Amino acid sequence: MNTMIYVILVLSSIIGGLIVKVQCVICDRIEEIDDDSPLAKMLRNRPIHTFMCQECHDRISQKTKERLATGKFRLYRDKKDEEEW
């Protein structure tokens, strides 16, 4: 799937258009983003990064917050130790 996103970006860059077509990794919806946007630049320069549409992003964050509220779900994050000088 990542290869497909990269191919779409390369073809769009070759054509020289001002709009880049990207595909959501979850729902496979194709959206158009501005060629000069930081997101388009990140996807062009680092093809390992993937695009997720705003609808999928909102749905995942809402479900995560609901699971956190149950108390049975723990989100493991690194604890940052602040150095005191």
N, C-alpha and C positions, 0 to 999 in steps of 0.2 A: 504494500500500500504506500509506503514511503517513496518508493521508486516512482510511482505514478504521480505523486505530488511534485517531485523533482522534475519529471518530464514536462508536466504542465507548466511549471515555472520557467524552465529553459525555453520551451516553445514560445511562451509569451515574451520572454526577453529577446529572443531572436526576431520576432515579429516587430518589436519595438513599440508595442502599445503602452498606454498609460495605465492599463488595468491588468492586474494579475489574477488569474483564476486559481483558487485553492479549494481543497476538498477536506471536509471534516473527517477525522479519523474514526469517529463513532457512528454518525448517522449517514455518512457519505454524501452529504449535501455539498454542492459546489457553490461557492460564493466568490464574489469579485472584490478585491481590495486594491487600494491605490498603489501603484508601482513605487512611489517615493516614500511610503510609510515605513516606519521602523520594523513592523512585523514582516513586511515583504522582504526587506533587506535581510532580516534574520533567517527567514526561510530559504532565501537564495544562497546565502553564504554558509549556512549550516544545515544541510539537508536532513540531518538526523532529527532535527526539531520537527514537530508536527503541529498542525493547525486544528483547533477545536472551535466550533461555532459558539456564539454567545449563549444560545439556547441549551446546548449540551453542558457548557460550563456552569450555567446557573442551576441546572437540574442536579449535577453532581455535587455542587457546593451545598444545595439545599438538603439533599439526602445525607451528606456527611454531617451537617449540623443536627439533623434529626437523630442520627445514630449517636452523636456525642451527647445529646440530651438524655438518652436512655441510661447512660452511666455504664453500660456494658461494653462500650467501644472506646478504645484508647488509641489516640493518634501518637505514634512514637516519633518524637522529634529530639534532635540532639540538644542537650543542655549546654548552653554557652557559659563558660566560666569567664567572668570579667576580671581582668587583671587590674589590681589596684597598685598604683605607683606610690 
